[in-house]
Amino acid sequence: PAIALRQGYLKYSVAGGQYRSSSDYVRHSPVMSAELMYGLPWNLTVYGGIQTAEHYQSGSAGLGAMLGAWGALSADVTHARSQWYGDDTRSGQRWRVRYNEGLESGTTLSMASEEYDSEGYSSLTETLNTWCESDHPCGYSSVYRPLKQKSRTSVSLSQSLGGAGSLSLNGSRQTYRNDSSNGTSWGAGYSTMLWGRLVVSLDWSRNQNTDRQGRTSTDNLTSLYMSLPLSGWSSPNPVYASYQMNGQSHGDTNHELGMYGDTLNRRLHWNVRERYRDGAGNDK
């Protein structure tokens, strides 16, 4: 959603961890990110952030606005400096606009559009996925280069069903630079609370990709998420247990167990997760 805070509100986050790709051959790289948002007068919000890892650094800055009955709008730019395996260091920018609006009927509309203004821009995931263990080429070489995105547009619509939960619909389309390849995705989701404690979400999506030869491939994704509080809702330091399953029609099924919560009277959030992939090893 668009980023917008009330005047005087400050929100920040700092995260660190280790990047682990869905491929067992990609190197496990330490990563760190930080983000800061502050609410200004005139219903404006200024925000920015950084993301860093070996072979990758990026910084972003943006401005958001609350539009009253018309929702909220934010725009930002990210400058990234990256080095793919076997390649020189490159840099580029991504421009992004996000909008969302909530209606009294319980309907929420969200839209986002991203444009990559040069071939030099890469995301952290795109960059780190080219660095593999020394005894495996990772399917990447100076001859074969993964596609780089040119633009991405997404729309989502959600509707509250009162005590019965909520229903959501979403769709997205992305294009690639100097190539006719494109990707389209659409899906639906449902979430509810059972017995007043257990949160359950079920999502389904279909991804359709067309390569440069015009060949089309389709993959269906299904995910299940459950979260259960291990302490009372009114606790100043709540703790939750979670489980998530992600399955692909042409791929592995991932299972993830976790615990998360707040401490210091909800001023500090923590999260620990363990992931297991069918037919593979564990991932922390």
C-alpha positions in Angstrom: 0.0 0.0 0.0 0.9 3.7 -0.2 3.0 5.0 2.7 1.3 7.8 4.7 1.6 8.7 8.4 0.0 11.3 10.5 2.0 14.4 11.5 4.6 13.7 14.1 4.5 9.9 13.8 7.8 8.1 13.4 8.2 4.6 12.2 11.4 2.7 11.6 12.6 -0.9 11.0 16.0 -2.6 11.0 16.4 -6.1 9.8 19.4 -8.5 9.2 19.7 -12.0 8.1 21.0 -14.4 5.5 19.7 -14.7 2.0 18.8 -18.2 1.0 17.5 -18.8 -2.5 15.1 -21.5 -3.6 18.1 -23.0 -5.3 20.5 -25.0 -3.1 23.4 -23.9 -5.2 23.2 -20.1 -4.6 25.5 -18.8 -1.9 24.1 -17.9 1.5 24.8 -14.2 1.8 24.4 -11.9 4.8 21.9 -9.1 4.1 20.8 -6.0 6.0 18.0 -3.4 5.5 16.7 -0.3 7.3 13.7 1.9 6.7 12.6 5.2 8.2 9.3 7.1 7.9 8.1 10.4 9.4 4.8 12.2 9.2 5.1 15.9 8.2 2.5 18.7 8.2 0.0 19.1 5.3 -0.7 15.3 5.4 2.7 14.5 3.9 5.1 11.7 4.8 8.8 11.5 4.0 10.5 8.1 4.0 13.7 6.3 2.9 15.7 3.2 3.3 18.8 1.2 2.5 19.5 -2.4 1.6 23.0 -3.9 1.5 24.7 -7.2 0.9 27.9 -8.4 -0.7 27.9 -7.3 -4.4 24.7 -5.1 -3.8 23.8 -1.7 -2.2 20.7 0.4 -2.7 19.1 3.5 -1.2 15.6 4.8 -1.6 13.7 8.1 -0.9 10.1 8.9 -1.3 7.1 11.1 -0.4 3.6 10.1 0.6 0.4 12.0 0.9 -3.0 11.4 2.6 -5.7 12.5 0.2 -8.7 12.3 2.6 -11.7 10.6 1.1 -9.5 9.9 -2.0 -7.2 7.5 -0.2 -3.4 7.7 -0.1 -0.6 8.1 -2.7 3.2 7.7 -2.5 6.0 7.9 -4.9 9.7 6.9 -4.5 12.9 6.3 -6.3 15.5 3.6 -5.6 19.1 3.8 -6.7 20.9 0.5 -6.8 24.5 -0.5 -7.4 25.1 -4.2 -8.1 27.6 -6.6 -9.5 26.4 -9.8 -11.2 28.8 -12.8 -11.3 31.4 -12.4 -14.0 30.2 -8.9 -14.8 31.2 -5.3 -14.1 29.5 -3.2 -11.4 26.4 -1.5 -12.7 23.9 1.0 -11.3 20.4 2.2 -12.2 17.1 3.5 -10.8 13.6 2.2 -10.2 10.7 4.6 -10.0 7.5 3.5 -8.1 4.1 4.9 -7.5 1.6 3.3 -5.1 -2.1 4.2 -4.4 -4.7 2.7 -2.1 -8.2 3.6 -1.0 -10.6 2.2 1.6 -14.3 2.5 1.3 -17.0 2.5 4.0 -18.3 -0.7 2.5 -15.2 -2.5 3.6 -13.6 -2.6 0.1 -9.9 -1.7 -0.2 -8.3 -1.0 -3.6 -4.5 -1.0 -4.0 -2.5 -0.2 -7.2 1.2 0.0 -7.9 3.4 0.7 -10.9 7.1 0.3 -11.2 9.4 1.5 -14.0 13.1 0.6 -14.4 14.8 3.5 -16.2 18.0 1.7 -17.2 19.4 -1.7 -17.8 21.8 -1.1 -14.9 19.2 -1.5 -12.2 18.9 -4.9 -10.5 17.1 -6.0 -7.4 18.9 -7.8 -4.5 17.4 -11.1 -5.4 18.4 -10.8 -9.1 21.9 -10.0 -8.1 22.5 -12.6 -5.4 21.0 -15.4 -7.5 23.9 -15.1 -10.0 26.5 -15.9 -7.2 26.7 -19.7 -6.6 29.0 -22.1 -4.9 32.4 -22.4 -6.6 31.7 -25.9 -7.8 28.4 -25.1 -9.5 27.8 -22.6 -12.4 24.2 -21.8 -11.3 23.1 -21.7 -14.9 24.6 -18.3 -15.3 27.5 -17.2 -17.5 28.5 -14.2 -19.6 26.7 -15.9 -22.5 23.4 -16.6 -20.7 22.0 -13.5 -18.8 18.8 -13.6 -16.8 16.1 -11.3 -18.0 15.9 -7.8 -16.5 12.5 -6.3 -15.7 11.4 -3.1 -17.5 8.1 -2.5 -15.8 5.6 -4.1 -13.4 2.0 -3.1 -12.7 -0.2 -4.7 -10.0 -3.8 -4.3 -8.8 -5.5 -5.8 -5.8 -9.0 -5.6 -4.4 -10.2 -6.9 -1.0 -13.6 -7.1 0.6 -14.4 -7.5 4.3 -17.1 -10.1 4.9 -17.6 -9.1 8.6 -17.4 -12.1 10.9 -16.9 -14.4 8.0 -13.5 -13.1 7.2 -12.3 -11.3 4.0 -11.9 -12.1 0.3 -9.2 -10.7 -2.0 -8.5 -10.6 -5.8 -5.2 -9.6 -7.4 -3.4 -9.4 -10.7 -0.1 -8.2 -12.1 1.9 -7.9 -15.3 5.6 -7.4 -15.9 7.7 -6.8 -19.0 11.4 -7.2 -19.6 14.0 -5.0 -21.2 15.2 -5.6 -24.8 13.0 -8.7 -25.0 9.5 -9.7 -25.9 9.1 -11.9 -22.8 6.4 -11.0 -20.3 4.6 -12.4 -17.3 1.1 -12.3 -16.0 -0.3 -13.4 -12.7 -3.7 -13.4 -11.1 -5.2 -15.0 -8.1 -7.6 -15.0 -5.1 -7.4 -15.3 -1.4 -9.6 -15.9 1.7 -8.8 -15.3 5.3 -10.7 -15.7 8.5 -10.4 -16.3 12.3 -11.5 -19.6 13.8 -12.6 -20.0 17.5 -11.7 -16.4 18.1 -7.9 -17.2 18.1 -6.7 -19.1 15.1 -6.0 -16.9 12.0 -6.2 -18.9 8.7 -5.4 -17.6 5.2 -5.7 -19.6 1.9 -4.4 -18.2 -1.4 -4.3 -19.4 -4.9 -2.6 -17.8 -8.0 -1.7 -18.7 -11.6 1.5 -17.4 -13.2 1.7 -17.4 -17.0 5.0 -16.5 -18.6 5.8 -16.0 -22.3 9.5 -16.4 -23.4 11.3 -14.6 -26.2 10.3 -17.4 -28.7 6.6 -16.9 -27.8 6.3 -20.1 -25.8 4.0 -20.0 -22.8 4.3 -21.8 -19.5 1.8 -21.8 -16.6 2.3 -22.6 -13.0 -0.3 -22.7 -10.2 0.7 -21.7 -6.7 -1.2 -22.5 -3.5 -0.4 -21.3 0.0 -1.8 -21.8 3.5 -1.0 -19.7 6.5 -2.0 -20.2 10.1 -1.2 -18.1 13.2 -2.1 -18.9 16.8 -1.4 -16.6 19.9 0.4 -18.3 22.7 -0.5 -15.5 25.1 -3.6 -13.4 25.7 -4.5 -10.7 23.1 -4.2 -8.0 25.8 -0.7 -9.1 26.8 1.9 -6.2 26.6 4.3 -8.7 25.0 2.3 -11.1 22.9 3.8 -14.3 21.4 2.5 -16.2 18.3 3.2 -19.5 16.6 2.8 -19.7 12.8 2.8 -22.2 10.0 3.0 -21.6 6.3 2.9 -24.0 3.3 3.6 -22.9 -0.3 3.1 -25.4 -3.1 3.8 -25.2 -6.9 2.2 -27.4 -9.6 5.7 -27.6 -11.2 8.0 -27.5 -8.2 8.7 -28.2 -4.6 6.5 -27.6 -1.6 7.8 -25.4 1.2 6.8 -25.7 4.8 7.7 -23.0 7.4 7.3 -23.0 11.1 7.9 -19.8 13.1 7.4 -17.9 16.3 7.1 -14.1 16.6 6.0 -11.5 19.0 6.6 -8.1 20.6 8.6 -7.1 23.7 9.4 -3.9 25.6 5.6 -3.1 25.6 5.3 -3.7 21.9 8.2 -1.4 21.0 10.4 -4.2 19.7 9.3 -6.9 17.3 11.1 -10.3 16.9 10.6 -13.2 14.4 12.3 -16.6 14.2 11.5 -19.0 11.3 12.5 -22.5 10.1 11.8 -23.6 6.6 11.7 -27.1 5.1 11.4 -27.9 1.4 10.2 -31.3 0.3 13.0 -33.3 -1.1 15.7 -30.8 0.2 17.2 -29.7 3.5 16.3 -27.2 6.1 16.4 -23.4 5.8 16.6 -21.0 8.7 
